[in-house]
Amino acid sequence: MIVAAPTGVIYQNQSGGYSCAQYTQEGYLVPLFGSGLDEELREIFVGELRGWGIRGHDWSAELLDRLRAAVAELSVYRSARHNELR
């Protein structure tokens, strides 16, 4: 996840599946962890959207709810010293 902030570091990623859209975001890169998260995201982006992630930019409310639920399962370490997930 990239947390938007004025850091002077800009991340760029090719997104949108076959659309090859180039997005940039300035901020902090934060590694995320989640059990089974990749499976649901793969089902959404590869299965249902068939690799066209930004196809028309018109996603159904149900699809957005599924995406939000998958992202809600993310965990981030709140303390490297204590190895605690949050």
Backbone as numpy.savetxt, mean C-alpha at the origin, in Angstrom:
# Nx Ny Nz CAx CAy CAz Cx Cy Cz
5.10 1.65 3.73 4.25 2.80 3.73 5.15 4.01 3.73
4.73 5.04 3.03 5.46 6.30 3.06 4.60 7.31 3.81
5.17 7.85 4.88 4.49 8.88 5.66 4.93 10.22 5.09
3.98 10.96 4.56 4.30 12.24 3.92 4.86 13.22 4.95
6.03 13.79 4.63 6.68 14.77 5.50 7.77 15.47 4.69
8.10 16.70 5.06 9.15 17.44 4.35 10.55 16.95 4.76
10.99 15.84 4.21 12.27 15.22 4.58 13.38 15.49 3.58
13.03 15.91 2.38 14.01 16.06 1.32 14.27 14.75 0.59
13.64 13.66 1.06 13.78 12.36 0.41 12.48 12.08 -0.35
12.62 11.83 -1.65 11.45 11.58 -2.48 11.51 10.16 -3.01
10.44 9.42 -2.79 10.33 8.04 -3.27 9.49 8.05 -4.54
9.90 7.23 -5.51 9.15 7.11 -6.75 8.88 5.64 -6.99
7.68 5.35 -7.48 7.30 3.97 -7.71 6.45 3.88 -8.97
6.69 2.85 -9.73 5.83 2.58 -10.88 4.60 1.86 -10.34
3.44 2.40 -10.61 2.19 1.88 -10.06 1.16 1.72 -11.16
0.01 1.26 -10.80 -1.10 1.18 -11.73 -1.09 -0.04 -12.63
-0.33 -1.06 -12.24 -0.32 -2.27 -13.05 0.19 -2.00 -14.45
-0.56 -2.41 -15.45 -0.15 -2.24 -16.84 -0.17 -0.77 -17.29
-0.78 0.10 -16.49 -0.84 1.51 -16.84 0.50 2.22 -16.69
1.40 1.65 -15.89 2.75 2.18 -15.70 2.76 3.65 -15.27
1.90 4.01 -14.34 1.88 5.37 -13.81 3.06 5.56 -12.87
3.67 6.71 -12.90 4.80 7.03 -12.03 4.32 7.98 -10.93
4.42 7.53 -9.68 4.01 8.36 -8.55 5.22 8.68 -7.70
5.23 9.86 -7.09 6.29 10.23 -6.16 5.67 10.72 -4.87
6.42 10.54 -3.77 5.98 11.02 -2.47 7.21 11.35 -1.64
7.23 12.52 -1.05 8.30 12.90 -0.14 7.90 12.47 1.26
8.86 11.89 2.00 8.54 11.51 3.37 9.44 10.43 3.92
8.92 9.71 4.91 9.63 8.64 5.59 9.12 7.29 5.09
10.02 6.37 4.80 9.65 5.01 4.43 9.57 4.19 5.71
8.41 3.58 5.97 8.20 2.79 7.18 7.85 1.36 6.76
8.69 0.37 7.13 8.37 -1.02 6.80 7.12 -1.47 7.54
6.27 -2.22 6.88 5.02 -2.71 7.47 5.00 -4.23 7.46
4.25 -4.79 8.40 4.14 -6.23 8.52 2.67 -6.58 8.72
2.23 -7.69 8.15 0.86 -8.13 8.33 0.69 -9.55 7.86
0.08 -10.36 8.66 -0.13 -11.76 8.31 -1.22 -11.89 7.26
-0.90 -12.47 6.12 -1.89 -12.70 5.07 -2.26 -11.46 4.28
-1.64 -10.34 4.57 -1.99 -9.10 3.88 -1.73 -9.21 2.38
-0.60 -9.78 2.02 -0.23 -9.89 0.62 -1.26 -10.70 -0.17
-1.83 -11.70 0.45 -2.82 -12.54 -0.25 -4.05 -11.74 -0.66
-4.59 -10.93 0.24 -5.78 -10.14 -0.09 -5.45 -9.06 -1.11
-4.30 -8.41 -0.96 -3.91 -7.39 -1.94 -3.69 -8.00 -3.31
-3.09 -9.18 -3.35 -2.89 -9.87 -4.63 -4.24 -10.22 -5.25
-5.18 -10.67 -4.44 -6.52 -10.99 -4.97 -7.18 -9.75 -5.56
-7.02 -8.61 -4.90 -7.62 -7.37 -5.39 -6.94 -6.88 -6.66
-5.61 -6.71 -6.59 -4.90 -6.07 -7.70 -4.63 -6.99 -8.88
-4.30 -8.25 -8.60 -3.99 -9.18 -9.69 -5.24 -9.94 -10.12
-6.02 -10.41 -9.14 -7.21 -11.18 -9.47 -8.34 -10.34 -10.03
-8.87 -9.48 -9.19 -10.06 -8.71 -9.59 -9.76 -7.61 -10.61
-8.71 -6.83 -10.37 -8.38 -5.74 -11.28 -7.53 -6.19 -12.46
-7.07 -7.45 -12.42 -6.29 -8.05 -13.50 -5.06 -7.21 -13.90
-4.41 -6.62 -12.88 -3.20 -5.85 -13.15 -3.42 -4.42 -13.57
-4.67 -4.00 -13.69 -4.97 -2.63 -14.09 -5.42 -1.85 -12.85
-4.49 -1.60 -11.93 -4.81 -1.01 -10.64 -5.46 0.36 -10.66
-5.17 1.16 -11.66 -5.79 2.49 -11.69 -6.79 2.61 -12.85
-7.22 1.48 -13.32 -8.15 1.43 -14.46 -9.32 2.41 -14.26
-9.28 3.55 -14.90 -10.38 4.50 -14.85 -10.52 5.23 -13.52
-9.74 4.90 -12.54 -9.80 5.52 -11.21 -11.18 5.42 -10.58
-12.01 4.52 -11.02 -13.38 4.41 -10.50 -13.55 3.06 -9.82
-13.24 3.00 -8.53 -13.33 1.75 -7.79 -14.66 1.71 -7.04
-15.25 0.55 -6.97 -16.52 0.41 -6.26 -16.31 0.60 -4.76
-17.38 0.94 -4.06 -17.31 1.11 -2.60 -16.90 -0.20 -1.94
-17.38 -1.34 -2.46 -17.03 -2.64 -1.91 -15.53 -2.92 -2.06
-14.98 -2.61 -3.21 -13.56 -2.84 -3.44 -12.71 -1.95 -2.53
-13.11 -0.70 -2.37 -12.39 0.20 -1.47 -12.47 -0.29 -0.03
-13.62 -0.81 0.38 -13.75 -1.36 1.73 -12.83 -2.55 1.93
-12.73 -3.41 0.93 -11.81 -4.57 1.02 -10.37 -4.11 1.12
-10.00 -3.11 0.34 -8.64 -2.58 0.39 -8.36 -1.96 1.76
-9.30 -1.19 2.28 -9.12 -0.59 3.61 -8.98 -1.66 4.69
-9.76 -2.72 4.58 -9.67 -3.80 5.56 -8.32 -4.50 5.50
-7.79 -4.70 4.30 -6.48 -5.34 4.16 -5.39 -4.45 4.74
-5.45 -3.17 4.48 -4.45 -2.24 5.00 -4.56 -2.10 6.52
-5.77 -2.22 7.06 -5.96 -2.11 8.51 -5.25 -3.23 9.26
-4.92 -4.32 8.58 -4.23 -5.44 9.21 -2.71 -5.21 9.33
-2.23 -4.10 8.82 -0.79 -3.81 8.87 -0.33 -3.59 10.30
0.90 -3.98 10.54 1.53 -3.72 11.83 2.86 -3.03 11.59
3.25 -2.21 12.53 4.54 -1.52 12.45 5.21 -1.65 13.81
6.53 -1.82 13.80 7.25 -1.90 15.07 7.22 -0.54 15.75
6.74 -0.48 16.97 6.71 0.78 17.70 7.99 1.01 18.47
8.79 -0.05 18.66 10.05 0.10 19.37 11.03 -0.94 18.88
12.08 -0.50 18.23 13.11 -1.45 17.75 13.81 -2.11 18.93
13.92 -1.40 20.02 14.61 -1.93 21.19 13.86 -3.09 21.83
12.55 -2.99 21.85 11.74 -4.02 22.49 11.05 -4.96 21.52
11.27 -4.73 20.22 10.72 -5.60 19.17 9.20 -5.76 19.31
8.50 -4.65 19.58 7.06 -4.68 19.81 6.32 -4.27 18.53
5.33 -5.04 18.16 4.47 -4.68 17.04 3.31 -3.86 17.53
2.86 -2.94 16.71 1.70 -2.10 17.04 0.70 -2.23 15.94
